[in-house]
Amino acid sequence: MRQIRSALREYRTWTTDSRRWRDYEPRPGDIIIATSPKCGTTWMQQIVSSLIFQDPTPRSLATVSPWIDGRATGSAEEVHNILRGQTHRRFPKSHLPIDGLPLYDEVKYIHVARDGRDACMSMHNQYMAFSAAQIDRFDRIGLDDPVLGRPFPPIPKSPAEYFRLWISTAAVAGQTEGIPAPSYFDLEAGYWAERRRANFLLVHYQDLLDDLDLEMRRIAAFLAIDVDEATWPSLVGAAGFVTMRTVADVLVPHVATSFSEGAQRFFYRGTNGRWRGVLADDDLHLYLAKTRTKFTPQLAAWLERGRHASGEPSEIADEVSKAPLPPPASYGPRMNALSSADGIDVST
């Protein structure tokens, strides 16, 4: 198999370690599901699982779709042994930026994205749900890693306070935000830059919410999986949020000891927009300023609204906007942070 390139840099946080990909042995047809945390990773794993197995039976996703770079999911050797023993089409997951992953021409890459404000709110909920035992595990990982050399960072109980920490404090050297994960902004910019590769598919969380059937057909076409129309409704049903929450103990049994309220808490709400009424005007100004620094207007629009509203990512041409930032007071208490000067809808 031809390697396009090896990983370009190393990422080590309390939850991820890119070195664990060094022993990855690709197979033609492999699928790598790569996302920033809380952007629809588990959702996409279940979608791909349903498509590959062509039945709605819930399966342990940690078994059929292991997290290679996850530091709290067993040793790297154990994870790679699971992958080597799989006879079905493989679809591991990753939370690494694209420059932390190796690229192969016969491997398919699916990136799922979400508005950063929504991802941040969902991340905060997850951190609040971690059990004391899970935090202890993260503490040990951080203290044992000379690159980190410190325990898991304290997470503020207030989601707005966490947002301000997340958008201003880095976990990875050379970045400017994202703690305790790699920068959401750098990660999204990296996958966007690769969006025209034939073996890349960019999917948006909001599009999955708006029309799961349509997006699943798009994913099936990308993976060259024929759709059995008689079975199709059950596959879509199996990938619905309510269904996944109902069978959470089967899909994600490994989180039973990670979350204080068990696997059910992992599937919290699955909605967008919870940041409205939580983030103040100054917070929204910070977010808009960061998007102006890190994103093109086209990437910012796609991340806020998705493909159905903004267009197919591979067909969008980037342009640079020089429009000034609006003052924070112009946002209003429930207005989106993105500016109409970029051609983005700023209605509630």
N, C-alpha and C positions, 0 to 999 in steps of 0.2 A: 504494500500500500504506500502511495506517495505521501510523504509528509510535506505540507505546505511550509510549516515552520514549527519550531519547538516553542515552549513557553518563553516569553521575553523577560519576565520578572517573577520574583518570589513574593507570595503573600502569606503572612502568618498572623492570625488573630486568635482569640480565645475559642472560636468555633471552627475556623478553617485553616488548612495548611496545604498550599499548592504543591509542596514536595511529594504529597501522596499520589500525584499523577505520574511520577517518574516511571512506575512499573506498569502503566496502562498499556495493554496490548490491543490495538484497535482491530476490529473486524469490519469488513465491508458491510454497510447497512447499519452500523451502530448509530444510535441517536443520543446526543448529549443535550439534556435539558438544563439550560444555564440561565439563572436569574439572580437579581439582587434579592435579599431576604424579604419575605412577605409580599411578593409580587405575583403569586400564582404558581409557585413551583409544584406544590402537592397537587393542585388542580390539574396542571399539565401532565404530571406523572399518571394520574388516574385516567385522563383522556387517552394518553398514548397506550397505557395498559389495556384499556378497553378495545382500542383499535388493533393492537397486536394480537391479543388473545381472542378477539372477535366474540366476546361474551361479557355479560355484565357482572360476572362473579367478582366480589371484592377480594383483593389479594394484598398481602403485606407489602407495601411499597418499598420498605427498607430492604426487602428480600429480592423483589423483582427489579427494583430501580435504586440500587445502592448509591449513597452519597459518598463519592470518592474522597473529596477534600474535607469531609466532616471529621472533626477531631474527637468527638464524643460518641462515635458510632462504631467503635471497635478499631483494631489496628489496621493499618494500611494493608498488611498481608492478608488479614481476614477478608477485607472488602474485595481485594483482587482475586482471592480464591473463590469468592461467591461469583464474581464476573466470569472467571474462567470456566466455572462449572455450568453456566447457563447455556441452554440449548435454544432458547427462544431468541428473537431479535432483541438485542440489549439496548437499554435506555437509562444509563446512569444519570444522576443529577449533579449539579455544581452550583455553588454560590460565588464563583470566582469571576473577576473581570476577564475579558477576553484575552488580555495579554498575559494572564496567568495560566492559560490553557494551551495545549498543543493543538495545531490545526492539521487536519487530514482531509484530502479531497474526497474520500469515499465515506466519510462520516457526516451525518446530518446534525446540524446544530439548530435547536429551537430556543429562542430567547423570548421570555415573557416579561413585559414591562408594565409599570403602573405609575400613576402620578406620585411624585415623591412625597407629597403631603399625606396621601393615603397610606403609602408604604410605611412612613414614619409612625403614624397612629397605630397601625397594625403591629409594628415592631414593638412599640411601647406596651401594648396589650400583652404580647407574648412574654416580654421580659418581666412584667408584673405577675405573670402566671407561673414562672419557673419555680420549682420546688427548691427548698434550701439545699437538698442533696445535689440538684443540678448546678446551682451556683457554686457549691463546694467543688464540683468537678471542674467547672470553668476556672475557679481560683487556682486549683492545682496545675491545670494546663498552663495558665499564665505565669505562675511562679516557676515552673519547671522549664519554661522556654526562655533562653537568654535574650532572644530578640524582644520579647514582651517584658519579662522580669517583674511582673506585678499581677495582682489578682484582678478578677473581672471588675470593671469599673462600676461604681454605684450608679444605679438608674433612678432618676427622680420619680417620685410617685405622680407628679403632675405631668400630663402629656405635653402641655405647652412648655414646661421647663425642659423636658426631654428633647423636644423639637429644637430648642435653642442650643442645647448641648450637641445634638446630632449634626446640626448645620454649621457648627463652628469649631468642632474638636475632632481631630483625626486619630485613628487607631493605627494607620499605616504610614510609615515614614515617607515624606514627600507629598502627602495629601493634606487637605485642609479641612476635612469634615468626614462624618460617617460613623464615629465611634458607637458601638464596639465592632463595627464591620468595616470593610473597605468602602471608600466613597461611592455612594449611590450615583452621584453626578458623573464621576469619572467612568464608572462602570457603564452607565447608559450611553455616554458619548462613545465609548469604545465599541460597543455592539452596533450602534448606529453607523459607525464608520465602515463596518463590514457588511452592511445590510444588502449589498448588491451581489454578494457571492451566491452562486447557484445552490450551494448546500447550506444556506442560512435562511431561516424563517423567523421573522419578528411578529410576535403576537401580543395583543394588548389586553390587559385584565378587563377593561371596560367593555371591549368587544365581546369577550366571553360572557359577560353579564347580559349584554344586550341581545345577543343571538348566538347561543351556544351551538345550535345545530349547524348554522352557517360556518362558524369558525372551525368546528370539528371536521366539516367536509373539506375546508381549506387545508387543515393539518393532514388529513388522510391523503389528499392529492399530493401534498409535498412529500409525504413518506411513501408514495406509490402503493398505498394500501387500497385495494378494491373494497367498495362499500357494499355489504349485503343489505339490501333494502328491507328485507324481512326482519333482520336483526337490528337495524339501525336505531329505531326508537328506544330499544332497551339500552343501547350503548350510550346514547345521549342522556337517558335517564340516570344511568350509573354514574355519570360525570356531573350531575347536578349537585349543588351545594347541600341541599337538604338531605339528599341520599347519602352523600359522603359523610355528613355529620352523624347520620343514623348508624353507619357501619364504621365509625371512627376507630373502635377497638380492634377491628380487623385491618383497616388500612394503615394505621399508625400505632401499632401496639407498643412500639418502643418509647412513645412519649408518656406512657402511663406513669413512669417514675420520674419523668422530667417536669411534669406539670402538676401543680398542687391539686388541681381538680380533675386530673386524668385526661384521656384522649379527647373527650368531648370539648374541653376548653380550647384545644388546638384549632378546631373549626369554630371560630368565634361568631362573626357576623357575615363576613364575605361581602361587605358593602363598601361603597366609596362615599366620600364627602363628609366623613365624621370629623374632619378637621375644622369644618365650618362651625363657628360659634365657640371654638376652642382656641384657635390661633388669633392673636390680635393683629391690628393693622401693621405694626412694626415687624411682627413675625412674617407676615405675608410679603412685606417689603424685602426682608432678608432672603426669602425664597426666590422672589423675582430677580433680585440682584445676583443671586447665585446662578440662576438659569441663564441670565444674560452673560455671565462670565464663562460658564461651562458649555452651554448649548447653542446651536443655531436656532433661529426662530422656528424653523420647521421641526426640529427635534422637540423643542419645547411644546409646540402645538400638538404633535403626535402623542407625547407623554401625557398631556392633559386630556385629550379628547379621544385618542385611539384612531384606528384605521377607518372605521365607518364614517367618521367626521372629517378626517384629515387626509385620507388617501393611502394607497399602498406604499409602505416605506421604501421599497426598492425602486419605486418610480418617482420619488420626491427628490428634487434638486435643492441643495442647501444654498441659502443666500444669507448674507450678513446684514443684520439690522443695526442701524445707528440711532434709532429712536431713543430719546432720553427716558429714564425711569420716571413714572408718575410719583408724586409725593405719597407717603404712606396714608395720609388722611383721605386720599381719593378712593381708596379701596372700598370703604364701607364695611360693616361688620360681617356681611355674608358674601362679599364679592370675591371672585377668583383673583389670584395674585397676578396672573398673566395679563399683559397689557394689550388693549385693542390696537395699539400702534403696531403690533406684530401681526395683525390680522386674526387675532384670537378672540373668540366669544368670551366676554367678561360678565355675562349674565349669571344669575344665581342658579 
